[in-house]
Amino acid sequence: MKFFMHSYIKKTVDVKCDGNCGFDVVVKHLGLGECSHNLIDLAFPRALNLHKNDYMSIFEHEEDFKYIRDGLYPPKLKSEIAMIEK
């Protein structure tokens, strides 16, 4: 998968490397507290679906978009674990 996202990056922030770093970045940029991961977890896939046409300009193929979007969903069963690529 090949992305040329550098032109979309406006600012960088340092966050802890704790497995939630992607969500931590969003929480920090939105000015929310550290306990806001659940809100972001729920909002990301919905925002991607609602604004798919906007995001498709970033992705080379629809499969790339789906891969990123689907990776945001948690396991369906509580007994399942998230795969490392998610």
C-alpha positions, -999 to 999 in steps of 0.1 A, spaced: 0 0 0 15 33 -11 4 66 4 17 100 -3 2 117 28 30 142 36 11 170 18 -18 164 42 2 167 74 0 201 90 14 194 125 30 166 144 28 158 181 46 133 203 25 107 222 32 76 243 39 44 223 13 24 242 -8 8 214 -32 37 213 -9 62 197 -31 69 167 -61 76 189 -39 96 213 -29 120 184 -65 126 175 -75 132 212 -46 156 216 -54 176 185 -91 178 195 -82 190 230 -99 161 247 -87 143 278 -68 110 277 -99 90 286 -117 100 253 -105 69 233 -139 54 233 -155 84 217 -128 84 190 -131 46 186 -167 50 177 -164 82 157 -136 72 133 -153 45 112 -185 66 111 -166 97 99 -147 77 73 -180 64 59 -198 97 60 -169 115 42 -157 87 21 -154 109 -11 -132 133 8 -109 106 20 -107 87 -13 -84 115 -26 -58 102 -1 -60 66 -10 -49 51 -43 -75 23 -44 -108 16 -27 -93 -15 -11 -68 7 7 -96 28 21 -115 -3 32 -84 -18 48 -79 13 70 -116 17 78 -121 -20 87 -89 -19 109 -107 6 132 -135 -18 142 -129 -38 174 -133 -76 175 -169 -87 173 -168 -110 203 -153 -101 237 -134 -134 236 -116 -124 204 -84 -104 203 -75 -78 178 -49 -89 154 -16 -71 155 -21 -54 121 -53 -37 136 
